[in-house]
Amino acid sequence: MRSVLKILFMGTPALACASLQALLDAPQFEVVGVVTQPDRPKGRDLKLLPSPVKDLAVRRGLPVFQPQKSRDEQFIESIRQLGPDLIAVAAFGQLLPPVLLELPPFGCLNVHTSLLPKYRGAAPIQWAILNDELATGVTIMKMDAGLDTGPILAQRTTPILAEDSAETLHDRLAQLGARLLVETIPAYVSGAAVPTSQPEQGVSHARKIVKEDGLIDWELPARQIWNRVRGLVPWPGAFTYLPSPGPGLLKIWSSEVADQSAPPGEITVANKAGIIVGCGRQALRILSLQREGARRLTPEQFLAGCPLRLGQNLGRRG
């Protein structure tokens, strides 16, 4: 490998910051520029805010590029002028055109937070939990024109623990992927790590999460609802509706399966130890919850201001 490898980094959310930081910390790499999505309106006042990756890049004094489309000719020419040896990508948010994939001598490597070919797509972390997987991991692949279809260079596995949420798993995978990227690049450039085509069997897709995915169907088994609660932290969160009168959205932040039986949605216990709600199989004990517009509370705190009666049903509006 060359003494110092010139890297262009492409990424947008907090997940990608770990990989960028790892590249910046490694003396064998020189990050010559950062590409991220344009600033987006956020918050109630819709103020334009930079991505987490842009924030980090600006703090480190790196050139930042924010093309609306990665196929923009002026943008591609700017990257050509930088002359990167390799492009490293982590959660950038756009498919890259062939001209960009082929621009650097060593191509483009991507950090993907699943064990490909499982969970290609936008939300592999959430879907691994929603589908009750016991383990997941990260993959470093050489990118091609498809969506997460490129050949694999390295993978690393991590268990999905009972106490994990999408948030904790996200943070662990971000660090795992960053370390694996820094380890893999030298082996790949030297020829010690050879890309291997993804197997045709075991392909699955992790579509983008939408707000409606958070709505709890109490007819489902308790374990499936428990996975929904932890798999959708912090957004959109698993939610249901308080019983009438005055129904309102109720977000559930943490829970556990209770070995009880009750009609789906029916409240059977409501005390400081938890609020137990019947499910299609077994029941769910709610351990942390939040009314719309209020703060997150324990069951004891919640019940002090919003008493619930046994036999009431969650999920029914009006």
HELIX and SHEET records of a PDB file:
HELIX    1   1 ALA A   14  ASP A   25  1                                  12    
HELIX    2   2 PRO A   52  ARG A   59  1                                   8    
HELIX    3   3 GLU A   73  LEU A   82  1                                  10    
HELIX    4   4 PRO A   98  LEU A  101  1                                   4    
HELIX    5   5 PRO A  124  LEU A  130  1                                   7    
HELIX    6   6 ALA A  166  SER A  190  1                                  25    
HELIX    7   7 LYS A  211  GLY A  214  5                                   4    
HELIX    8   8 ALA A  222  GLY A  231  1                                  10    
HELIX    9   9 PRO A  299  GLY A  305  1                                   7    
SHEET    1   A 7 VAL A  64  PHE A  65  0                                        
SHEET    2   A 7 PHE A  29  VAL A  35  1                                        
SHEET    3   A 7 LEU A   5  GLY A  11  1                                        
SHEET    4   A 7 LEU A  86  ALA A  90  1                                        
SHEET    5   A 7 CYS A 108  HIS A 112  1                                        
SHEET    6   A 7 ALA A 135  LYS A 142 -1                                        
SHEET    7   A 7 ILE A 152  PRO A 159 -1                                        
SHEET    1   B 2 ARG A  40  LYS A  42  0                                        
SHEET    2   B 2 LYS A  47  LEU A  49 -1                                        
SHEET    1   C 2 ARG A 120  GLY A 121  0                                        
SHEET    2   C 2 HIS A 205  ALA A 206  1                                        
SHEET    1   D 5 ALA A 238  TYR A 241  0                                        
SHEET    2   D 5 LEU A 249  ALA A 258 -1                                        
SHEET    3   D 5 ALA A 283  ARG A 291 -1                                        
SHEET    4   D 5 GLY A 274  GLY A 278 -1                                        
SHEET    5   D 5 ILE A 267  ASN A 271 -1                                        
END                                                                             
